[in-house]
């Protein structure tokens, strides 16, 4: 699933709702901000690593794709990933397999992957900043979240919700 929209439109809330309404709501929901990590750190967080893969890798560590089990992995700010990570993630989406850093064997994964970005990926494809094959793979199920200024009918519902949430026990 690809969720697109401006910053603050609630992409993670939609991702959590997809997870909670899915067939495995008790399984983990693991979120990672792709834009906040260096490529090497993002790669180790997603795929994990075997002991000795790099300095400091004293024991094997599962990545979040494997740790999620049958749950959901939420990849936020996905439009910011490097071309190399785009290739790696395309392979994951196509085969449901990962290979740990420093490992030689592939492992099957079972998690759902929900991706979010505030970047116009079609424009990024046209400007050769995002892989076209990955873009088409991601847009099979695309949820576009409009900003609040384009859905003014939601403002009163949100106000009432937050007023109810903020009521104390004495009210």
Backbone bond lengths (Angstrom), bond angles and torsions (degrees), N, CA, C in turn:
res aa  C-N    CA-C-N  psi(-1)  N-CA   C-N-CA  omega(-1)  CA-C   N-CA-C  phi
1 X - - - 1.461 - - 1.519 108.01 -
2 X 1.324 116.72 135.54 1.457 122.96 175.32 1.522 107.98 -113.21
3 X 1.331 116.05 126.75 1.459 121.94 176.79 1.524 107.28 -114.20
4 X 1.329 116.02 122.89 1.462 119.93 -179.97 1.513 109.71 -120.72
5 X 1.319 114.93 150.95 1.458 120.89 177.87 1.506 110.52 162.51
6 X 1.299 114.46 164.17 1.460 120.40 179.45 1.530 110.16 -63.12
7 X 1.324 115.58 162.43 1.456 121.19 174.41 1.522 109.12 -58.47
8 X 1.339 116.07 133.58 1.460 120.59 177.32 1.516 115.59 89.61
9 X 1.325 117.99 5.28 1.468 119.35 -178.91 1.523 112.88 -85.23
10 X 1.326 118.16 -6.89 1.459 120.57 176.14 1.519 114.83 98.66
11 X 1.313 116.96 31.06 1.472 120.27 -178.73 1.526 111.90 -60.46
12 X 1.327 117.54 -42.45 1.466 119.04 179.89 1.531 111.47 -68.35
13 X 1.318 117.77 -34.63 1.470 120.21 176.56 1.530 110.55 -61.95
14 X 1.325 116.68 -40.56 1.469 120.32 177.84 1.525 109.82 -66.54
15 X 1.331 117.00 -42.07 1.465 120.57 178.84 1.530 110.75 -60.50
16 X 1.329 117.19 -43.45 1.472 120.68 178.14 1.527 111.34 -64.73
17 X 1.328 116.97 -38.14 1.469 120.31 178.20 1.524 110.68 -64.80
18 X 1.327 116.96 -40.20 1.469 120.75 176.77 1.525 109.61 -60.30
19 X 1.317 116.39 -44.36 1.467 120.91 179.17 1.533 110.83 -63.54
20 X 1.330 116.58 -49.51 1.468 121.20 -175.16 1.529 112.86 -67.15
21 X 1.307 117.25 -28.52 1.465 120.78 179.15 1.527 112.01 -92.42
22 X 1.320 117.10 -4.35 1.463 121.33 -179.15 1.517 112.12 -79.07
23 X 1.325 116.09 -177.10 1.459 120.61 -175.90 1.539 114.71 -73.51
24 X 1.321 118.43 -14.15 1.470 121.57 -176.76 1.536 112.10 -128.65
25 X 1.327 119.16 57.27 1.468 119.75 -175.71 1.534 114.03 -66.96
26 X 1.319 118.13 -19.53 1.472 120.76 179.93 1.533 111.84 -82.77
27 X 1.328 116.56 -14.20 1.464 121.09 177.44 1.535 108.85 -74.29
28 X 1.336 117.57 164.65 1.471 120.04 -176.85 1.530 113.99 -64.48
29 X 1.331 114.32 148.00 1.468 123.24 167.17 1.517 104.35 -113.00
30 X 1.326 117.34 109.62 1.462 121.30 -176.33 1.523 109.30 -114.20
31 X 1.328 116.05 119.27 1.465 121.91 -177.85 1.516 109.84 -108.08
32 X 1.325 115.05 142.86 1.456 120.01 175.99 1.522 108.58 -141.54
33 X 1.337 115.75 136.66 1.453 121.73 178.37 1.524 108.01 -91.32
34 X 1.309 116.78 103.29 1.468 121.97 -175.77 1.521 112.44 -64.46
35 X 1.329 117.02 -30.82 1.460 120.18 -177.47 1.516 113.84 -77.51
36 X 1.327 117.58 -13.93 1.464 121.05 -175.36 1.527 113.28 -93.33
37 X 1.343 117.09 -6.07 1.462 120.48 -175.45 1.520 111.41 -117.22
38 X 1.323 115.61 149.17 1.458 119.22 172.61 1.529 108.65 -66.42
39 X 1.311 116.58 161.53 1.463 119.72 -178.07 1.524 111.95 -59.22
40 X 1.327 118.09 -43.56 1.463 119.93 -177.85 1.527 111.59 -67.71
41 X 1.319 117.46 -38.50 1.461 120.17 178.02 1.531 110.63 -68.86
42 X 1.323 117.16 -41.23 1.462 120.84 177.43 1.526 110.46 -61.13
43 X 1.313 116.28 -42.61 1.459 120.18 179.46 1.532 111.10 -61.66
44 X 1.320 117.92 -44.17 1.463 119.70 -179.77 1.522 111.22 -69.96
45 X 1.341 118.40 -34.30 1.463 121.52 177.45 1.531 111.15 -66.49
46 X 1.314 117.15 -40.53 1.462 120.79 -177.29 1.525 112.87 -77.54
47 X 1.334 116.57 -46.07 1.462 121.20 -170.56 1.522 114.12 -100.65
48 X 1.322 117.59 -17.78 1.459 120.11 -175.83 1.515 110.54 77.43
49 X 1.332 115.71 -177.46 1.462 119.50 -178.67 1.516 109.92 -153.92
50 X 1.333 114.07 157.70 1.463 120.22 176.98 1.519 108.76 -93.63
51 X 1.317 115.79 159.58 1.467 120.78 177.80 1.525 109.26 -58.34
52 X 1.323 115.98 133.34 1.456 120.96 178.08 1.511 114.88 84.27
53 X 1.331 118.40 4.51 1.464 121.11 -177.99 1.526 111.82 -65.04
54 X 1.324 116.37 -29.82 1.461 121.61 178.03 1.526 107.37 -159.25
55 X 1.309 117.15 170.36 1.451 121.39 179.81 1.526 109.87 -58.49
56 X 1.306 116.51 127.01 1.451 121.48 179.95 1.519 113.95 95.89
57 X 1.325 117.61 -10.25 1.477 120.81 178.74 1.528 108.14 -86.80
58 X 1.339 115.73 80.46 1.459 120.13 -174.54 1.520 113.13 -81.60
59 X 1.333 116.60 -25.60 1.462 118.89 176.89 1.522 109.15 -142.13
60 X 1.317 115.37 161.33 1.456 120.68 179.74 1.524 110.59 -63.53
61 X 1.327 115.18 143.11 1.478 120.64 178.25 1.521 108.45 -137.70
62 X 1.327 115.73 124.97 1.464 120.51 177.25 1.523 110.34 -68.23
63 X 1.317 115.62 144.99 1.451 121.09 171.68 1.517 109.66 -86.47
64 X 1.333 116.62 173.21 1.467 118.31 -175.10 1.530 112.90 -70.10
65 X 1.330 118.27 -26.32 1.467 118.37 176.56 1.527 110.41 -60.13
66 X 1.307 116.54 -40.91 1.464 120.88 179.69 1.538 111.22 -80.16
67 X 1.331 116.77 -40.47 1.466 121.23 -177.91 1.531 112.22 -64.88
68 X 1.319 117.42 -25.27 1.468 120.75 -178.97 1.522 112.11 -70.26
69 X 1.317 117.88 -17.65 1.458 119.87 -178.85 1.514 111.00 59.80
70 X 1.324 116.70 -122.27 1.470 121.61 178.00 1.529 110.67 -97.61
71 X 1.324 116.29 14.10 1.459 121.83 -179.95 1.518 112.18 -83.82
72 X 1.333 114.87 -149.28 1.460 121.74 -174.10 1.516 110.50 -125.53
73 X 1.330 115.63 135.98 1.459 122.37 171.15 1.522 106.53 -106.92
74 X 1.329 116.14 125.16 1.464 122.21 178.96 1.518 108.48 -108.09
75 X 1.314 116.40 114.91 1.460 122.84 -179.96 1.526 108.58 -102.93
76 X 1.335 116.25 102.02 1.464 121.91 -178.59 1.523 109.69 -90.71
77 X 1.326 116.08 154.47 1.468 123.05 -178.37 1.526 110.91 54.29
78 X 1.310 115.28 41.43 1.465 122.63 -176.45 1.529 112.47 -65.43
79 X 1.315 117.29 -29.05 1.461 120.55 -179.11 1.511 113.67 -64.26
80 X 1.332 117.26 -13.09 1.462 121.80 -178.03 1.527 114.11 -90.55
81 X 1.335 118.48 -1.04 1.461 119.03 -175.59 1.529 111.33 -73.96
82 X 1.319 115.22 154.78 1.461 121.95 -177.49 1.528 111.13 -72.73
83 X 1.330 117.37 162.10 1.471 120.30 175.79 1.531 112.60 -57.79
84 X 1.325 118.14 -35.38 1.467 121.00 178.52 1.526 111.32 -65.34
85 X 1.331 116.85 -42.04 1.463 120.10 178.09 1.530 110.58 -69.01
86 X 1.316 116.98 -32.08 1.463 119.89 176.11 1.527 110.56 -59.62
87 X 1.327 116.56 -42.25 1.467 120.79 178.47 1.528 109.90 -63.42
88 X 1.321 117.26 -46.36 1.467 121.31 -179.45 1.523 111.81 -61.48
89 X 1.320 116.62 -42.64 1.456 120.09 -178.11 1.525 112.35 -74.23
90 X 1.321 117.74 -30.01 1.461 119.98 174.00 1.522 109.44 -61.82
91 X 1.308 116.43 -42.33 1.471 120.42 178.79 1.534 110.75 -62.06
92 X 1.312 117.13 -42.49 1.465 121.25 178.52 1.525 109.91 -60.33
93 X 1.324 116.89 -46.04 1.462 120.93 -177.73 1.529 112.02 -66.63
94 X 1.324 116.30 -33.20 1.461 119.88 -178.48 1.521 113.22 -79.38
95 X 1.327 117.27 -34.78 1.466 120.23 -170.42 1.531 114.51 -115.14
96 X 1.336 117.72 -12.08 1.470 121.72 -172.85 1.527 111.14 56.35
97 X 1.306 115.90 35.37 1.466 121.93 178.47 1.516 109.97 -127.04
98 X 1.326 114.70 149.15 1.454 121.38 173.11 1.519 108.53 -129.35
99 X 1.306 115.78 161.42 1.462 121.42 169.92 1.516 106.43 -132.41
100 X 1.321 115.42 123.14 1.462 120.73 -179.41 1.523 110.29 -62.45
101 X 1.322 116.10 152.48 1.454 120.58 175.82 1.528 108.08 -61.28
102 X 1.308 115.90 128.42 1.461 121.27 -179.14 1.514 113.56 82.84
103 X 1.317 117.90 -4.27 1.460 121.67 -178.98 1.522 111.56 -92.24
104 X 1.313 115.50 162.52 1.459 119.82 179.01 1.520 112.62 -115.42
105 X 1.330 117.55 -12.11 1.459 121.32 -178.19 1.521 110.49 -107.10
106 X 1.331 114.88 145.81 1.462 119.08 174.93 1.521 109.41 -87.64
107 X 1.314 115.23 155.39 1.465 122.41 178.27 1.515 107.75 -129.26
108 X 1.324 116.00 138.87 1.459 121.54 176.98 1.527 109.35 -75.83
109 X 1.317 116.32 142.43 1.465 121.21 173.26 1.526 108.04 -119.79
110 X 1.340 115.28 155.84 1.462 120.54 -177.00 1.524 112.98 -123.00
111 X 1.311 117.65 0.95 1.460 120.42 -174.55 1.529 112.21 -73.27
112 X 1.338 114.09 157.17 1.462 120.96 169.16 1.530 105.79 -85.16
113 X 1.309 115.71 148.71 1.459 120.19 178.73 1.517 108.37 -121.75
114 X 1.332 115.11 121.69 1.461 122.42 176.76 1.518 106.62 -114.97
115 X 1.319 115.10 128.62 1.464 121.28 -173.92 1.519 109.07 -118.81
116 X 1.329 116.53 139.71 1.460 120.89 179.01 1.520 110.22 -132.40
117 X 1.323 114.68 146.91 1.462 120.04 175.56 1.518 109.85 -156.46
118 X 1.321 115.16 152.27 1.459 120.58 172.57 1.525 110.62 -103.96
119 X 1.323 116.26 3.98 1.466 122.50 179.33 1.520 109.06 -89.74
120 X 1.312 116.87 141.74 1.460 122.09 175.11 1.532 107.23 -75.85
121 X 1.327 115.96 97.88 1.469 120.06 -174.93 1.524 112.56 -66.56
122 X 1.325 117.80 -33.68 1.467 119.23 178.80 1.527 109.96 -62.95
123 X 1.324 116.67 -41.25 1.460 121.23 176.19 1.529 110.21 -64.87
124 X 1.333 117.11 -40.17 1.465 120.88 178.45 1.527 111.07 -63.46
125 X 1.331 117.05 -36.88 1.468 121.03 176.47 1.527 109.36 -64.04
126 X 1.333 116.03 -47.32 1.471 120.43 -179.68 1.518 111.67 -60.36
127 X 1.334 117.06 -32.70 1.470 121.73 179.51 1.525 113.03 -91.99
128 X 1.338 116.15 11.94 1.475 123.13 177.30 1.519 113.20 60.33
129 X 1.349 117.25 31.85 1.465 121.55 177.76 1.521 111.76 -105.76
130 X 1.341 115.67 -6.69 1.461 120.79 179.30 1.513 107.79 -143.16
131 X 1.328 116.19 138.17 1.472 121.56 -176.49 1.526 111.26 -65.45
132 X 1.312 116.21 130.95 1.459 121.49 -179.81 1.530 111.31 -65.17
133 X 1.347 117.45 -41.17 1.464 119.83 -179.05 1.532 111.55 -64.85
134 X 1.329 117.01 -37.07 1.462 120.54 176.71 1.531 110.28 -68.76
135 X 1.312 116.62 -41.70 1.464 120.99 178.02 1.526 110.70 -56.96
136 X 1.321 117.27 -47.71 1.464 119.65 -178.80 1.524 111.57 -67.87
137 X 1.307 117.15 -31.27 1.467 120.61 176.07 1.534 110.61 -66.58
138 X 1.331 116.14 -38.70 1.465 121.16 -177.25 1.524 113.05 -75.62
139 X 1.314 118.00 -29.78 1.463 120.25 -172.27 1.525 113.07 -88.06
140 X 1.310 118.23 15.26 1.464 120.06 174.72 1.528 110.44 -65.19
141 X 1.329 117.06 -34.15 1.465 121.26 175.84 1.520 106.68 -138.90
142 X 1.320 116.22 99.11 1.463 123.34 -172.57 1.528 109.37 -114.98
143 X 1.325 116.06 127.30 1.462 121.71 176.00 1.524 107.29 -111.72
144 X 1.329 115.87 117.92 1.464 120.76 178.98 1.526 108.65 -100.78
145 X 1.330 116.24 120.97 1.468 120.86 -179.84 1.527 109.33 -99.74
146 X 1.320 117.30 115.68 1.463 119.15 178.33 1.530 110.10 -75.87
147 X 1.313 116.81 152.43 1.467 119.01 176.48 1.527 109.81 -68.68
148 X 1.326 116.14 160.57 1.464 122.00 -177.52 1.531 111.33 -58.67
149 X 1.312 118.49 -31.73 1.467 120.55 -179.77 1.536 111.68 -63.81
150 X 1.331 117.13 -18.56 1.467 120.98 178.22 1.529 112.07 -99.76
151 X 1.306 117.77 0.72 1.465 121.58 177.61 1.527 109.32 -137.99
152 X 1.301 113.79 61.08 1.470 121.26 -175.53 1.528 112.59 -60.36
153 X 1.325 117.62 -25.06 1.466 120.55 178.97 1.533 111.84 -63.41
154 X 1.335 117.75 -18.60 1.462 120.98 179.16 1.528 113.44 -83.01
155 X 1.326 117.71 -14.70 1.466 120.79 -174.40 1.530 111.44 -60.60
156 X 1.332 117.89 -47.84 1.474 119.04 -178.62 1.534 110.86 -65.37
157 X 1.330 118.15 -36.23 1.466 120.97 177.55 1.532 110.44 -63.69
158 X 1.315 116.83 -41.88 1.464 120.73 179.31 1.524 111.20 -67.00
159 X 1.319 116.52 -42.29 1.466 119.76 178.34 1.528 110.12 -59.49
160 X 1.327 116.99 -48.84 1.466 120.59 179.49 1.522 111.76 -61.56
161 X 1.305 116.70 -40.02 1.468 120.14 178.87 1.527 110.13 -60.77
162 X 1.336 117.37 -50.66 1.459 119.92 -177.04 1.532 112.15 -69.02
163 X 1.306 118.05 -30.92 1.468 119.56 174.52 1.530 110.28 -65.72
164 X 1.331 117.49 -41.65 1.466 121.37 177.95 1.521 111.92 -66.02
165 X 1.319 117.25 -41.07 1.465 121.70 -178.59 1.523 110.61 -65.71
166 X 1.339 117.27 -35.76 1.450 121.47 -174.75 1.522 113.75 -86.62
167 X 1.330 117.71 -1.82 1.467 119.12 176.87 1.515 109.65 -68.24
168 X 1.303 115.19 133.37 1.461 120.17 179.02 1.509 111.19 -81.73
169 X 1.340 118.35 173.37 1.468 121.97 -179.38 1.522 113.00 -66.38
170 X 1.356 118.83 -19.79 1.451 121.68 -179.07 1.530 113.35 -86.87
171 X 1.293 118.00 -3.30 1.479 120.41 -178.57 1.486 111.58 -99.27
